[in-house]
Amino acid sequence: MIKKKNLFLIITLIIFELLILFNSKVLINSTKDALNLFINKLFISLFPFFVLNKILINYNLQGYLSKLKLNIINKTLNISNNDLTIIILSLLSGMPSNAEYIKDALNNKIINIKEAERILLISFFPSPVFVITVIGYLNFNSIKIGIILLLIVYLSNFILGIITRNKYKVNKKNIIPENIINNKFMVVLKDSIISSINSLIIILGNLVIFSIILGIINNYLNLNIIQNSILSSLLELTNATKKVSFITNFNIKFSLNLFALIFSGFSILSQASSILSEYNINFKKIILYKLITASVISFVSLILLNFLNHLCLLYSLF
């Protein structure tokens, strides 16, 4: 017997395939745009750092991180050293690697499902390189703007951590093996390159699929640039940053980039869901929390920026 959920998915995919067949020009243009964005912006900025991060992790960077005494953070967020290690690694690697670290911890029974849900919620960090170079330098022509956006995203996750700091039993088992992996550097380099390319291929695949979806939607609805940017922000982060880059109003451009970075997009959230599919993680709650947080913080930032603009205008009159 076919499940209703599966039947709905089959019908949706058939409709999507028909739409692609009847919109071949949109398919070609959307795919070309996605490939250009990937090659000219993403690959050249992300690939070197993906490789370096994987090499560092292979040589037990996490082992040294676990020995840091950060009791203030642990107490403020009510998290264990195991949880904090996952968060720090996620900061370095960017999403959805947080789901990979959480899956490893669950597999080894180091954290429980409740811990996993909470750490997943507060560890969706964009790649620092992506934010600073692709968004900051290439979209705003300012590395400082990229750093400010990145810090606000970190702050939003910290606020979520405080809001959701429920009490739960912390597993004291150490997540980090004491021994350092003793592979030859050239072997580690080769494995890191292969792993990084695989990660980037997944990013490219998601980028192409969601670019096609957005292209078809825009072809029928004829959305303006702001509506298109909001829709892109909900679906796929990388595409959203490209759409938002065409907005000329700085305040709106800044706020929409912030929304896209905090929410992460259904593309990345679905990747995390796939990684953790064998565990009963409540992704509906995570999506709701992230959507509310992204909406509130981006709206507040827009109000503050407009307020500062009015202050500057008044100051210039005197």
C-alpha positions as CSV (number, residue, x, y, z in Angstrom):
1,M,0.0,0.0,0.0
2,I,1.4,3.4,-1.1
3,K,1.7,5.9,1.8
4,K,-0.1,9.2,1.2
5,K,3.2,11.1,1.9
6,N,5.0,9.1,-0.8
7,L,2.1,9.5,-3.3
8,F,2.1,13.3,-2.7
9,L,5.9,13.3,-3.3
10,I,5.5,11.2,-6.5
11,I,2.8,13.6,-7.9
12,T,4.8,16.6,-7.0
13,L,8.0,15.3,-8.7
14,I,6.0,14.4,-11.9
15,I,4.5,17.9,-12.0
16,F,8.0,19.4,-11.5
17,E,9.4,17.2,-14.3
18,L,6.6,18.4,-16.7
19,L,7.3,22.0,-15.7
20,I,10.9,21.5,-16.6
21,L,10.0,19.9,-20.0
22,F,7.8,22.9,-20.8
23,N,10.3,25.4,-19.6
24,S,13.5,24.2,-21.2
25,K,14.9,27.8,-21.6
26,V,14.4,28.4,-17.9
27,L,16.2,25.1,-17.2
28,I,19.2,26.0,-19.3
29,N,19.5,29.6,-18.0
30,S,19.0,28.6,-14.3
31,T,21.6,25.8,-14.6
32,K,24.1,28.2,-16.3
33,D,23.6,30.8,-13.6
34,A,24.1,28.2,-10.8
35,L,27.3,26.9,-12.5
36,N,28.6,30.5,-13.0
37,L,27.9,31.3,-9.3
38,F,29.5,28.1,-8.1
39,I,32.7,28.4,-10.3
40,N,33.2,32.2,-10.0
41,K,32.4,32.7,-6.3
42,L,31.9,29.5,-4.3
43,F,34.5,27.1,-5.4
44,I,37.4,29.6,-5.4
45,S,36.6,30.9,-2.0
46,L,35.4,27.7,-0.2
47,F,37.6,24.9,-1.6
48,P,41.0,25.8,0.0
49,F,39.4,26.4,3.4
50,F,37.4,23.2,3.2
51,V,40.6,21.3,2.6
52,L,42.5,23.1,5.4
53,N,39.7,22.5,8.0
54,K,39.5,18.8,7.1
55,I,43.3,18.4,7.6
56,L,43.1,20.2,10.9
57,I,40.3,18.0,12.1
58,N,42.2,14.9,10.9
59,Y,45.1,15.9,13.0
60,N,42.9,16.0,16.1
61,L,42.1,19.7,16.3
62,Q,39.0,18.7,18.3
63,G,41.2,17.0,20.9
64,Y,42.9,20.3,21.7
65,L,39.6,22.1,21.7
66,S,38.1,19.7,24.2
67,K,40.8,20.7,26.7
68,L,39.9,24.4,26.6
69,K,38.4,25.6,29.9
70,L,35.3,27.5,28.8
71,N,33.1,27.1,31.9
72,I,31.4,30.5,31.4
73,I,30.0,29.4,28.0
74,N,29.1,26.0,29.3
75,K,27.2,27.5,32.3
76,T,25.5,30.3,30.3
77,L,24.2,27.9,27.6
78,N,23.9,24.9,30.0
79,I,25.9,22.6,27.7
80,S,28.6,20.0,28.3
81,N,32.2,20.0,26.9
82,N,30.9,17.5,24.3
83,D,28.2,19.9,23.1
84,L,30.7,22.8,23.1
85,T,33.2,20.8,21.0
86,I,30.5,20.2,18.4
87,I,29.6,23.9,18.3
88,I,33.3,25.0,17.9
89,L,33.8,22.5,15.1
90,S,30.6,23.7,13.4
91,L,31.9,27.3,13.6
92,L,35.1,26.2,11.7
93,S,33.4,24.0,9.1
94,G,30.1,25.7,8.4
95,M,26.7,24.1,8.0
96,P,25.5,21.3,7.5
97,S,28.7,19.8,9.0
98,N,27.1,20.3,12.4
99,A,24.7,17.5,11.5
100,E,27.6,15.2,10.8
101,Y,29.3,15.9,14.1
102,I,26.0,15.4,16.0
103,K,25.3,12.1,14.1
104,D,28.8,10.8,15.2
105,A,28.0,11.8,18.8
106,L,24.6,10.1,18.7
107,N,26.1,6.9,17.2
108,N,28.6,6.8,20.0
109,K,25.9,7.5,22.6
110,I,27.7,10.6,23.8
111,I,24.7,12.8,23.6
112,N,20.9,12.0,23.7
113,I,18.2,13.1,21.3
114,K,17.1,16.0,23.4
115,E,20.7,17.3,23.5
116,A,21.1,16.7,19.8
117,E,18.0,18.8,18.9
118,R,19.2,21.7,21.0
119,I,22.8,21.6,19.8
120,L,21.6,21.3,16.2
121,L,19.4,24.4,16.6
122,I,22.2,26.6,17.9
123,S,25.0,25.3,15.6
124,F,23.8,26.2,12.1
125,F,26.8,28.5,11.3
126,P,27.6,29.6,7.8
127,S,31.1,29.2,6.5
128,P,33.1,32.2,7.7
129,V,34.9,32.3,4.4
130,F,31.6,32.4,2.5
131,V,30.2,35.2,4.6
132,I,33.3,37.4,4.6
133,T,34.4,36.9,1.0
134,V,31.3,36.0,-1.1
135,I,28.8,38.2,0.8
136,G,31.1,40.8,2.4
137,Y,33.7,41.5,-0.3
138,L,31.9,40.5,-3.5
139,N,28.4,41.7,-2.6
140,F,29.1,44.7,-0.4
141,N,32.7,45.4,-1.5
142,S,33.5,45.4,2.2
143,I,35.1,42.7,4.3
144,K,33.9,44.6,7.4
145,I,30.3,44.2,6.4
146,G,30.9,40.5,6.1
147,I,32.4,40.3,9.6
148,I,29.5,42.3,11.0
149,L,27.0,39.9,9.4
150,L,28.9,36.9,10.7
151,L,29.0,38.2,14.3
152,I,25.3,38.9,14.2
153,V,24.7,35.3,13.1
154,Y,26.9,34.1,15.9
155,L,25.0,36.3,18.4
156,S,21.6,35.0,17.1
157,N,22.7,31.4,17.8
158,F,23.9,32.4,21.3
159,I,20.6,34.1,22.0
160,L,18.8,30.9,20.9
161,G,21.1,28.9,23.2
162,I,20.0,31.1,26.2
163,I,16.3,31.0,25.3
164,T,16.4,27.2,25.0
165,R,18.6,26.5,27.9
166,N,16.4,23.7,29.4
167,K,17.8,21.4,32.0
168,Y,18.8,17.9,30.9
169,K,21.2,15.2,32.0
170,V,24.6,15.8,30.5
171,N,26.6,12.8,29.3
172,K,30.1,13.0,30.8
173,K,31.7,10.6,28.4
174,N,34.5,12.3,26.4
175,I,33.6,12.8,22.8
176,I,37.2,13.2,21.7
177,P,39.7,10.3,21.4
178,E,43.0,11.0,23.2
179,N,45.2,9.7,20.4
180,I,46.1,11.8,17.4
181,I,45.6,10.3,14.0
182,N,49.0,9.3,12.6
183,N,48.4,9.4,8.8
184,K,51.1,10.6,6.4
185,F,50.4,14.2,5.4
186,M,50.1,13.4,1.6
187,V,47.5,10.7,2.4
188,V,45.6,13.2,4.7
189,L,45.8,15.9,1.9
190,K,44.5,13.5,-0.7
191,D,41.6,12.4,1.5
192,S,40.8,16.0,2.5
193,I,40.7,17.0,-1.2
194,I,38.4,14.2,-2.1
195,S,36.1,14.8,0.9
196,S,36.0,18.6,0.1
197,I,35.1,18.0,-3.6
198,N,32.3,15.6,-2.5
199,S,31.0,18.3,-0.2
200,L,31.2,21.0,-2.9
201,I,29.4,18.7,-5.4
202,I,26.5,18.4,-2.9
203,I,26.4,22.2,-2.7
204,L,26.5,22.5,-6.5
205,G,23.7,19.9,-6.9
206,N,21.5,21.7,-4.4
207,L,22.3,25.1,-6.0
208,V,21.3,23.8,-9.4
209,I,18.0,22.2,-8.3
210,F,16.8,25.2,-6.3
211,S,17.9,27.6,-9.0
212,I,15.7,25.7,-11.4
213,I,12.8,25.7,-8.9
214,L,13.2,29.5,-8.4
215,G,13.5,30.1,-12.2
216,I,10.2,28.2,-12.9
217,I,8.4,30.0,-10.0
218,N,9.6,33.4,-11.2
219,N,8.7,32.5,-14.8
220,Y,5.0,32.1,-13.8
221,L,4.7,34.6,-11.0
222,N,7.1,37.3,-12.3
223,L,8.3,38.3,-8.9
224,N,10.1,41.6,-8.3
225,I,13.7,41.6,-6.9
226,I,12.7,41.8,-3.2
227,Q,10.1,39.1,-3.5
228,N,12.5,36.9,-5.4
229,S,15.2,37.5,-2.8
230,I,12.9,36.5,0.1
231,L,11.8,33.4,-1.7
232,S,15.4,32.5,-2.4
233,S,16.3,33.1,1.2
234,L,13.7,30.6,2.3
235,L,14.8,27.9,-0.2
236,E,18.6,28.1,-0.8
237,L,21.2,30.3,0.9
238,T,23.8,30.6,-1.9
239,N,21.3,31.5,-4.5
240,A,19.7,34.0,-2.1
241,T,23.0,35.9,-1.7
242,K,23.2,36.3,-5.5
243,K,19.6,37.6,-5.7
244,V,20.0,40.0,-2.8
245,S,23.2,41.4,-4.3
246,F,21.1,43.1,-7.0
247,I,19.1,45.1,-4.4
248,T,20.4,48.7,-4.4
249,N,19.0,49.8,-1.0
250,F,21.7,49.0,1.5
251,N,19.4,48.6,4.5
252,I,17.1,46.1,2.8
253,K,20.1,44.3,1.3
254,F,21.8,43.9,4.7
255,S,18.7,42.7,6.4
256,L,17.8,40.1,3.7
257,N,21.3,38.8,3.8
258,L,21.0,38.5,7.5
259,F,17.7,36.6,7.2
260,A,19.1,34.2,4.7
261,L,22.2,33.5,6.9
262,I,20.3,32.9,10.1
263,F,17.5,30.8,8.6
264,S,20.0,28.8,6.5
265,G,17.4,27.8,3.8
266,F,15.4,24.7,3.3
267,S,18.2,23.3,1.1
268,I,20.7,23.1,4.0
269,L,18.0,22.1,6.6
270,S,17.0,19.2,4.3
271,Q,20.6,18.1,4.0
272,A,20.9,18.1,7.8
273,S,17.6,16.2,8.0
274,S,18.9,13.6,5.6
275,I,22.1,13.1,7.6
276,L,20.2,12.6,10.8
277,S,17.3,10.7,9.2
278,E,17.8,7.5,11.3
279,Y,17.1,9.6,14.5
280,N,13.8,11.0,15.6
281,I,14.9,14.7,15.5
282,N,12.1,17.2,15.6
283,F,13.0,19.3,12.5
284,K,9.6,21.1,12.4
285,K,10.5,22.7,15.8
286,I,14.0,23.6,14.6
287,I,12.7,25.2,11.4
288,L,10.1,27.2,13.3
289,Y,12.7,28.5,15.8
290,K,15.0,29.5,13.0
291,L,12.3,31.2,11.0
292,I,11.1,33.3,13.9
293,T,14.7,34.2,14.9
294,A,15.7,35.1,11.4
295,S,12.5,37.2,10.9
296,V,12.9,39.1,14.2
297,I,16.6,39.8,14.0
298,S,16.5,40.9,10.3
299,F,13.4,43.1,11.0
300,V,15.1,44.7,14.0
301,S,18.3,45.3,12.0
302,L,16.2,47.0,9.2
303,I,14.5,49.3,11.8
304,L,17.9,50.2,13.4
305,L,19.6,50.9,10.1
306,N,16.7,53.2,9.0
307,F,16.8,54.9,12.4
308,L,20.6,55.5,12.1
309,N,20.1,56.9,8.6
310,H,17.5,59.4,9.9
311,L,19.9,60.4,12.7
312,C,22.7,61.0,10.3
313,L,20.4,63.0,8.1
314,L,19.3,65.2,11.1
315,Y,22.9,65.6,12.2
316,S,23.8,66.8,8.7
317,L,21.2,69.6,8.9
318,F,22.8,71.2,11.9
